[in-house]
Amino acid sequence: MSKEYDLVILGGGTGGYVAAIRASQLGLSAAIVEKGKLGGTCLHKGCIPSKALLRSAEVFATAKNAEEFGVIVNDVALDFGKVQERKSSIVNQLHKGVQTLMKQGEIDVYDGLGRILGPSIFSPTPGTISVEMNDGTENEMLIPKNVIIATGSRPRSLPGLDIDGEKVLSSDEALALTELPNSLIIVGGGVIGIEWASMMADFGVEVTVIEYADRIIPTEDHDISKEMQKLLKKKGITIITSAKVDAASLVKESNVTITAEVKGEMKAFSADKILVSVGRQANVEGIGLENTDIVVEKGFIHVNELLQTKESHIYAIGDVIGGLQLAHVASHEGIQAVEHIANLDVVPIDYTMISKCIYSTPEAASVGLTEQEAKEQGYDVKIGKFPFRAIGKALVFGESDGFVKMIADKKTNDLLGVHMIGPHVTDMISEAGLARVLDATPWEVGQTIHPHPTLSEAIGEAALAVDGKAIHS
């Protein structure tokens, strides 16, 4: 049995289902092929469940320190089973919402594994999708005019450090824990590793982070990395940088022990469990790419600035193409691909305009160039920094660590980058993102009257500080 569509999307994650909704809005017939659950990694194994756990950890840590606010709470305890129940309830509610959106948009959803076929009786070009249905019924044949590959990614491991789901975990297994370990080694100090380190420390777990680079979150601005490391150590987290893990040294007994070379010296680390957080790899296997001329480079599908593969009617979006592996990026790429398919005028995405967030405690967020990147690109920069400790709302809130940093071009006064670490900065970064999109200068941001008392006052003060005009510094 076969059915024709204007668009078939392989993968029903954030990028895939958003693309399908936009296609429906534009009057295109669309179908999604998803072997798991609609919502994909972000909803079921990433963004949402991890942030639900982070919120519980934050509330637990706050309750333990409630006396600082004049609130006496006796015998604060954690019920991790209820923490997991809350997480699952949130995920289930959002999953039902996505299913409803598919029905509203009259988008067909095929529960199964989709593979791209080469030229056949169905089509003279590659692109027909054979769906191996999850329920074991006969394969469905979908004949689309266009295809979007949105198959996402999965956690990467290190050779020899195999995920067993018991002693050695990826973030997938960590999200499903039924009880907390007493101690945890996290291999990898990138965004995911740092979020898990913060969460587990707030839950009362003894945490050690082992990072290969010379600093944690190495893709962020150097000042942000330095401040994050200082504040995480203040929480009791042990952070080891410039460390090369020897996967072959792994010993599993009542606990796990791993050895790492740290600045030329071999050191052993032991804990109840190890969480491997060394990035993610694209899901490019088993989807029929070999039946096409699609190019895979360094494990990711190669696309042009309009997200087309070498087969111009086949697009790819999200984690499977590398770059910024973020849910909001995948969604925007999905919308752009669909609008190009619909022959609308499309402006290629400027990835330096996209905000990035780290949901640890403290939070961190950024948009645009780091100070080092700006200098490497030849800019003569001027910088404004403003600390949260000088912001009344931060003191009221009880979280006054961190700062806002703005980077501008001395010659043109263009805003090149904004970097924040501190309370609720993931909610505040969009102001900086809008400033970048509108090509605002720090002076214009500083002239925006920020309400008092709010955390956002730090943005206005940092903007003024670029030219040495901050009021409260």
TORNU-420825 format. One record per residue (C-alpha): residue number from 1; x, y, z. Coordinates in steps of 0.2 Angstrom, whole numbers, plus 5000, padded with zeros to 4 digits. Example, Ala and Ser with C-alpha at 12.3 -4.5 7.8 and 13.67 -1.06 7.14 Angstrom:
! TORNU-420825
{atom 1 {5062 4978 5039}}
{atom 2 {5068 4995 5036}}
END
This chain:
! TORNU-420825
{atom 1 {5000 5000 5000}}
{atom 2 {5007 5017 4996}}
{atom 3 {5002 5035 4999}}
{atom 4 {5008 5052 4992}}
{atom 5 {5012 5067 5002}}
{atom 6 {5020 5084 4999}}
{atom 7 {5032 5081 5013}}
{atom 8 {5037 5066 5024}}
{atom 9 {5048 5069 5039}}
{atom 10 {5059 5056 5046}}
{atom 11 {5059 5059 5065}}
{atom 12 {5045 5066 5076}}
{atom 13 {5056 5076 5088}}
{atom 14 {5055 5094 5091}}
{atom 15 {5062 5099 5074}}
{atom 16 {5052 5086 5065}}
{atom 17 {5035 5089 5073}}
{atom 18 {5037 5108 5072}}
{atom 19 {5041 5106 5053}}
{atom 20 {5025 5096 5051}}
{atom 21 {5015 5109 5059}}
{atom 22 {5022 5123 5048}}
{atom 23 {5019 5112 5033}}
{atom 24 {5001 5110 5038}}
{atom 25 {4999 5129 5040}}
{atom 26 {5005 5131 5023}}
{atom 27 {4993 5119 5015}}
{atom 28 {5005 5105 5012}}
{atom 29 {5000 5087 5015}}
{atom 30 {5013 5080 5028}}
{atom 31 {5017 5064 5037}}
{atom 32 {5029 5060 5051}}
{atom 33 {5038 5043 5053}}
{atom 34 {5044 5040 5071}}
{atom 35 {5050 5024 5078}}
{atom 36 {5048 5030 5096}}
{atom 37 {5037 5043 5104}}
{atom 38 {5032 5060 5096}}
{atom 39 {5043 5073 5104}}
{atom 40 {5059 5064 5102}}
{atom 41 {5074 5066 5113}}
{atom 42 {5070 5083 5119}}
{atom 43 {5054 5078 5127}}
{atom 44 {5057 5061 5133}}
{atom 45 {5076 5059 5136}}
{atom 46 {5083 5077 5136}}
{atom 47 {5077 5095 5138}}
{atom 48 {5061 5092 5148}}
{atom 49 {5064 5078 5159}}
{atom 50 {5082 5084 5164}}
{atom 51 {5075 5102 5168}}
{atom 52 {5061 5094 5178}}
{atom 53 {5074 5085 5189}}
{atom 54 {5085 5101 5190}}
{atom 55 {5069 5110 5196}}
{atom 56 {5067 5097 5210}}
{atom 57 {5085 5098 5215}}
{atom 58 {5084 5117 5216}}
{atom 59 {5069 5117 5227}}
{atom 60 {5077 5104 5238}}
{atom 61 {5093 5114 5240}}
{atom 62 {5082 5130 5243}}
{atom 63 {5072 5121 5257}}
{atom 64 {5088 5115 5265}}
{atom 65 {5094 5133 5266}}
{atom 66 {5077 5141 5270}}
{atom 67 {5083 5147 5287}}
{atom 68 {5092 5160 5277}}
{atom 69 {5075 5168 5272}}
{atom 70 {5069 5167 5290}}
{atom 71 {5059 5151 5286}}
{atom 72 {5062 5137 5298}}
{atom 73 {5059 5120 5290}}
{atom 74 {5062 5104 5300}}
{atom 75 {5068 5088 5294}}
{atom 76 {5069 5092 5275}}
{atom 77 {5069 5076 5266}}
{atom 78 {5069 5070 5247}}
{atom 79 {5057 5057 5240}}
{atom 80 {5066 5053 5224}}
{atom 81 {5052 5042 5218}}
{atom 82 {5040 5057 5219}}
{atom 83 {5053 5067 5210}}
{atom 84 {5053 5055 5196}}
{atom 85 {5034 5054 5196}}
{atom 86 {5033 5073 5194}}
{atom 87 {5045 5072 5179}}
{atom 88 {5035 5058 5171}}
{atom 89 {5019 5068 5173}}
{atom 90 {5026 5083 5165}}
{atom 91 {5033 5073 5150}}
{atom 92 {5016 5064 5148}}
{atom 93 {5006 5080 5148}}
{atom 94 {5017 5087 5134}}
{atom 95 {5017 5071 5124}}
{atom 96 {4998 5072 5124}}
{atom 97 {4999 5090 5118}}
{atom 98 {5010 5085 5104}}
{atom 99 {4998 5071 5099}}
{atom 100 {4984 5084 5099}}
{atom 101 {4993 5096 5088}}
{atom 102 {4996 5082 5075}}
{atom 103 {4977 5079 5075}}
{atom 104 {4973 5097 5073}}
{atom 105 {4985 5099 5059}}
{atom 106 {4979 5083 5050}}
{atom 107 {4996 5076 5050}}
{atom 108 {4998 5058 5048}}
{atom 109 {5010 5049 5060}}
{atom 110 {5017 5032 5056}}
{atom 111 {5024 5022 5071}}
{atom 112 {5039 5014 5064}}
{atom 113 {5056 5015 5056}}
{atom 114 {5057 5024 5040}}
{atom 115 {5071 5021 5026}}
{atom 116 {5074 5031 5011}}
{atom 117 {5073 5020 4995}}
{atom 118 {5083 5023 4979}}
{atom 119 {5075 5026 4962}}
{atom 120 {5061 5014 4960}}
{atom 121 {5044 5011 4951}}
{atom 122 {5037 5023 4964}}
{atom 123 {5049 5038 4959}}
{atom 124 {5063 5041 4947}}
{atom 125 {5073 5049 4961}}
{atom 126 {5078 5043 4978}}
{atom 127 {5065 5048 4992}}
{atom 128 {5051 5035 4993}}
{atom 129 {5050 5030 5011}}
{atom 130 {5048 5012 5017}}
{atom 131 {5041 5011 5034}}
{atom 132 {5044 4996 5044}}
{atom 133 {5029 4997 5056}}
{atom 134 {5031 4994 5075}}
{atom 135 {5015 4984 5076}}
{atom 136 {5023 4971 5063}}
{atom 137 {5010 4974 5050}}
{atom 138 {5015 4976 5032}}
{atom 139 {5027 4990 5027}}
{atom 140 {5019 5006 5022}}
{atom 141 {5026 5015 5006}}
{atom 142 {5026 5034 5007}}
{atom 143 {5029 5044 4991}}
{atom 144 {5033 5061 4995}}
{atom 145 {5038 5076 4984}}
{atom 146 {5050 5081 4998}}
{atom 147 {5058 5073 5013}}
{atom 148 {5065 5081 5029}}
{atom 149 {5078 5070 5039}}
{atom 150 {5076 5074 5057}}
{atom 151 {5082 5058 5065}}
{atom 152 {5091 5067 5079}}
{atom 153 {5106 5060 5090}}
{atom 154 {5110 5049 5104}}
{atom 155 {5123 5050 5118}}
{atom 156 {5141 5047 5113}}
{atom 157 {5153 5036 5123}}
{atom 158 {5171 5033 5124}}
{atom 159 {5180 5018 5116}}
{atom 160 {5181 5005 5130}}
{atom 161 {5170 5015 5141}}
{atom 162 {5154 5005 5137}}
{atom 163 {5137 5010 5143}}
{atom 164 {5130 4996 5153}}
{atom 165 {5115 5005 5161}}
{atom 166 {5120 4999 5179}}
{atom 167 {5137 5006 5183}}
{atom 168 {5141 5016 5168}}
{atom 169 {5127 5027 5162}}
{atom 170 {5123 5039 5148}}
{atom 171 {5111 5053 5151}}
{atom 172 {5097 5042 5145}}
{atom 173 {5100 5029 5159}}
{atom 174 {5103 5043 5172}}
{atom 175 {5086 5050 5169}}
{atom 176 {5078 5033 5173}}
{atom 177 {5087 5031 5190}}
{atom 178 {5075 5024 5203}}
{atom 179 {5087 5029 5217}}
{atom 180 {5101 5041 5219}}
{atom 181 {5119 5035 5220}}
{atom 182 {5130 5042 5235}}
{atom 183 {5144 5047 5223}}
{atom 184 {5145 5050 5204}}
{atom 185 {5159 5053 5192}}
{atom 186 {5155 5063 5177}}
{atom 187 {5166 5061 5162}}
{atom 188 {5164 5077 5152}}
{atom 189 {5162 5095 5158}}
{atom 190 {5152 5101 5144}}
{atom 191 {5134 5108 5145}}
{atom 192 {5125 5092 5149}}
{atom 193 {5139 5086 5161}}
{atom 194 {5138 5102 5171}}
{atom 195 {5119 5102 5172}}
{atom 196 {5120 5084 5179}}
{atom 197 {5134 5089 5191}}
{atom 198 {5124 5104 5197}}
{atom 199 {5108 5093 5199}}
{atom 200 {5116 5079 5208}}
{atom 201 {5126 5090 5220}}
{atom 202 {5109 5099 5224}}
{atom 203 {5102 5081 5228}}
{atom 204 {5116 5078 5240}}
{atom 205 {5127 5067 5229}}
{atom 206 {5146 5068 5230}}
{atom 207 {5151 5073 5212}}
{atom 208 {5167 5073 5203}}
{atom 209 {5168 5080 5185}}
{atom 210 {5183 5075 5174}}
{atom 211 {5185 5086 5159}}
{atom 212 {5198 5084 5145}}
{atom 213 {5199 5102 5140}}
{atom 214 {5208 5115 5151}}
{atom 215 {5192 5122 5157}}
{atom 216 {5174 5116 5159}}
{atom 217 {5160 5122 5146}}
{atom 218 {5175 5126 5135}}
{atom 219 {5164 5133 5121}}
{atom 220 {5158 5147 5132}}
{atom 221 {5166 5163 5136}}
{atom 222 {5182 5161 5146}}
{atom 223 {5175 5172 5160}}
{atom 224 {5159 5162 5161}}
{atom 225 {5169 5145 5162}}
{atom 226 {5180 5152 5176}}
{atom 227 {5165 5159 5186}}
{atom 228 {5155 5142 5184}}
{atom 229 {5170 5132 5190}}
{atom 230 {5171 5143 5205}}
{atom 231 {5153 5142 5210}}
{atom 232 {5152 5124 5207}}
{atom 233 {5167 5121 5218}}
{atom 234 {5158 5131 5231}}
{atom 235 {5144 5119 5230}}
{atom 236 {5156 5105 5234}}
{atom 237 {5159 5098 5217}}
{atom 238 {5176 5092 5213}}
{atom 239 {5182 5097 5196}}
{atom 240 {5197 5090 5187}}
{atom 241 {5202 5098 5170}}
{atom 242 {5216 5094 5158}}
{atom 243 {5212 5076 5161}}
{atom 244 {5213 5061 5149}}
{atom 245 {5202 5047 5155}}
{atom 246 {5210 5029 5152}}
{atom 247 {5194 5019 5147}}
{atom 248 {5204 5003 5148}}
{atom 249 {5207 5006 5167}}
{atom 250 {5189 5004 5171}}
{atom 251 {5186 4993 5186}}
{atom 252 {5168 4988 5191}}
{atom 253 {5166 4981 5209}}
{atom 254 {5155 4987 5223}}
{atom 255 {5159 5004 5215}}
{atom 256 {5168 5009 5199}}
{atom 257 {5186 5016 5198}}
{atom 258 {5193 5024 5183}}
{atom 259 {5210 5031 5180}}
{atom 260 {5214 5048 5171}}
{atom 261 {5230 5056 5166}}
{atom 262 {5230 5074 5174}}
{atom 263 {5244 5085 5169}}
{atom 264 {5256 5071 5166}}
{atom 265 {5251 5061 5182}}
{atom 266 {5240 5046 5183}}
{atom 267 {5226 5047 5196}}
{atom 268 {5212 5035 5201}}
{atom 269 {5194 5041 5204}}
{atom 270 {5181 5030 5212}}
{atom 271 {5162 5032 5214}}
{atom 272 {5146 5022 5214}}
{atom 273 {5142 5026 5196}}
{atom 274 {5150 5034 5181}}
{atom 275 {5140 5046 5169}}
{atom 276 {5148 5048 5152}}
{atom 277 {5144 5065 5145}}
{atom 278 {5155 5067 5130}}
{atom 279 {5143 5074 5117}}
{atom 280 {5131 5066 5105}}
{atom 281 {5132 5057 5089}}
{atom 282 {5120 5059 5074}}
{atom 283 {5107 5045 5070}}
{atom 284 {5112 5042 5052}}
{atom 285 {5112 5023 5052}}
{atom 286 {5098 5012 5045}}
{atom 287 {5088 5026 5037}}
{atom 288 {5093 5022 5019}}
{atom 289 {5106 5036 5015}}
{atom 290 {5116 5023 5005}}
{atom 291 {5102 5024 4993}}
{atom 292 {5105 5042 4989}}
{atom 293 {5119 5054 4985}}
{atom 294 {5118 5062 5002}}
{atom 295 {5135 5066 5009}}
{atom 296 {5139 5062 5027}}
{atom 297 {5154 5071 5034}}
{atom 298 {5162 5068 5051}}
{atom 299 {5146 5058 5056}}
{atom 300 {5134 5072 5051}}
{atom 301 {5123 5075 5036}}
{atom 302 {5130 5089 5025}}
{atom 303 {5118 5102 5020}}
{atom 304 {5119 5119 5011}}
{atom 305 {5113 5136 5019}}
{atom 306 {5095 5131 5015}}
{atom 307 {5097 5114 5024}}
{atom 308 {5096 5104 5007}}
{atom 309 {5107 5089 5006}}
{atom 310 {5115 5084 4989}}
{atom 311 {5098 5077 4984}}
{atom 312 {5089 5094 4983}}
{atom 313 {5072 5088 4987}}
{atom 314 {5079 5080 5003}}
{atom 315 {5082 5091 5018}}
{atom 316 {5090 5088 5035}}
{atom 317 {5088 5097 5051}}
{atom 318 {5093 5097 5069}}
{atom 319 {5106 5086 5078}}
{atom 320 {5108 5075 5063}}
{atom 321 {5117 5090 5054}}
{atom 322 {5128 5094 5069}}
{atom 323 {5131 5113 5073}}
{atom 324 {5121 5119 5088}}
{atom 325 {5113 5103 5094}}
{atom 326 {5098 5113 5103}}
{atom 327 {5080 5110 5102}}
{atom 328 {5075 5128 5097}}
{atom 329 {5088 5127 5083}}
{atom 330 {5080 5111 5076}}
{atom 331 {5063 5119 5077}}
{atom 332 {5069 5135 5068}}
{atom 333 {5078 5124 5055}}
{atom 334 {5062 5114 5052}}
{atom 335 {5052 5130 5049}}
{atom 336 {5065 5136 5037}}
{atom 337 {5066 5120 5027}}
{atom 338 {5047 5119 5025}}
{atom 339 {5046 5137 5020}}
{atom 340 {5059 5134 5007}}
{atom 341 {5049 5119 5001}}
{atom 342 {5034 5130 4999}}
{atom 343 {5044 5143 4989}}
{atom 344 {5043 5157 5002}}
{atom 345 {5057 5169 5003}}
{atom 346 {5069 5162 5016}}
{atom 347 {5084 5170 5024}}
{atom 348 {5098 5158 5029}}
{atom 349 {5100 5156 5048}}
{atom 350 {5113 5166 5056}}
{atom 351 {5119 5154 5070}}
{atom 352 {5128 5168 5079}}
{atom 353 {5110 5176 5083}}
{atom 354 {5105 5160 5092}}
{atom 355 {5104 5160 5111}}
{atom 356 {5112 5146 5121}}
{atom 357 {5107 5141 5139}}
{atom 358 {5114 5130 5153}}
{atom 359 {5101 5126 5166}}
{atom 360 {5113 5122 5180}}
{atom 361 {5113 5132 5197}}
{atom 362 {5119 5145 5193}}
{atom 363 {5112 5146 5176}}
{atom 364 {5122 5152 5161}}
{atom 365 {5117 5159 5144}}
{atom 366 {5125 5167 5129}}
{atom 367 {5122 5174 5112}}
{atom 368 {5135 5179 5099}}
{atom 369 {5154 5179 5100}}
{atom 370 {5164 5176 5115}}
{atom 371 {5178 5188 5119}}
{atom 372 {5191 5176 5112}}
{atom 373 {5181 5173 5096}}
{atom 374 {5179 5192 5093}}
{atom 375 {5197 5195 5095}}
{atom 376 {5202 5180 5084}}
{atom 377 {5190 5188 5070}}
{atom 378 {5200 5204 5071}}
{atom 379 {5188 5215 5081}}
{atom 380 {5195 5228 5093}}
{atom 381 {5183 5225 5107}}
{atom 382 {5177 5235 5122}}
{atom 383 {5169 5226 5136}}
{atom 384 {5156 5229 5150}}
{atom 385 {5153 5218 5165}}
{atom 386 {5141 5221 5179}}
{atom 387 {5139 5209 5194}}
{atom 388 {5122 5203 5201}}
{atom 389 {5128 5207 5219}}
{atom 390 {5125 5225 5215}}
{atom 391 {5107 5221 5209}}
{atom 392 {5094 5223 5223}}
{atom 393 {5082 5209 5216}}
{atom 394 {5097 5197 5216}}
{atom 395 {5100 5200 5234}}
{atom 396 {5081 5199 5238}}
{atom 397 {5081 5183 5228}}
{atom 398 {5095 5176 5238}}
{atom 399 {5106 5172 5223}}
{atom 400 {5119 5186 5220}}
{atom 401 {5133 5177 5212}}
{atom 402 {5138 5180 5194}}
{atom 403 {5137 5194 5181}}
{atom 404 {5132 5200 5164}}
{atom 405 {5146 5203 5151}}
{atom 406 {5144 5213 5135}}
{atom 407 {5156 5213 5120}}
{atom 408 {5156 5227 5107}}
{atom 409 {5166 5232 5093}}
{atom 410 {5176 5248 5097}}
{atom 411 {5175 5254 5079}}
{atom 412 {5157 5252 5075}}
{atom 413 {5149 5250 5092}}
{atom 414 {5140 5234 5086}}
{atom 415 {5135 5222 5099}}
{atom 416 {5145 5206 5096}}
{atom 417 {5141 5195 5111}}
{atom 418 {5132 5194 5127}}
{atom 419 {5136 5182 5141}}
{atom 420 {5127 5179 5158}}
{atom 421 {5129 5168 5173}}
{atom 422 {5118 5170 5188}}
{atom 423 {5100 5169 5193}}
{atom 424 {5087 5166 5179}}
{atom 425 {5098 5171 5165}}
{atom 426 {5091 5158 5154}}
{atom 427 {5075 5168 5154}}
{atom 428 {5084 5185 5152}}
{atom 429 {5095 5180 5137}}
{atom 430 {5081 5184 5124}}
{atom 431 {5083 5202 5127}}
{atom 432 {5101 5201 5122}}
{atom 433 {5096 5190 5107}}
{atom 434 {5083 5203 5101}}
{atom 435 {5096 5216 5103}}
{atom 436 {5108 5206 5091}}
{atom 437 {5094 5203 5079}}
{atom 438 {5089 5222 5078}}
{atom 439 {5108 5226 5077}}
{atom 440 {5106 5237 5093}}
{atom 441 {5121 5245 5101}}
{atom 442 {5125 5244 5119}}
{atom 443 {5120 5262 5121}}
{atom 444 {5103 5258 5114}}
{atom 445 {5101 5243 5126}}
{atom 446 {5107 5255 5140}}
{atom 447 {5094 5268 5136}}
{atom 448 {5080 5255 5138}}
{atom 449 {5073 5258 5155}}
{atom 450 {5073 5242 5165}}
{atom 451 {5060 5241 5179}}
{atom 452 {5067 5241 5197}}
{atom 453 {5069 5230 5206}}
{atom 454 {5072 5216 5193}}
{atom 455 {5086 5205 5188}}
{atom 456 {5086 5212 5171}}
{atom 457 {5093 5228 5177}}
{atom 458 {5110 5219 5176}}
{atom 459 {5108 5219 5157}}
{atom 460 {5106 5238 5156}}
{atom 461 {5120 5241 5168}}
{atom 462 {5132 5230 5158}}
{atom 463 {5127 5239 5142}}
{atom 464 {5131 5256 5150}}
{atom 465 {5147 5248 5157}}
{atom 466 {5154 5245 5139}}
{atom 467 {5157 5264 5139}}
{atom 468 {5161 5266 5157}}
{atom 469 {5144 5273 5161}}
{atom 470 {5137 5260 5173}}
{atom 471 {5127 5269 5187}}
{atom 472 {5129 5256 5202}}
{atom 473 {5147 5250 5200}}
END
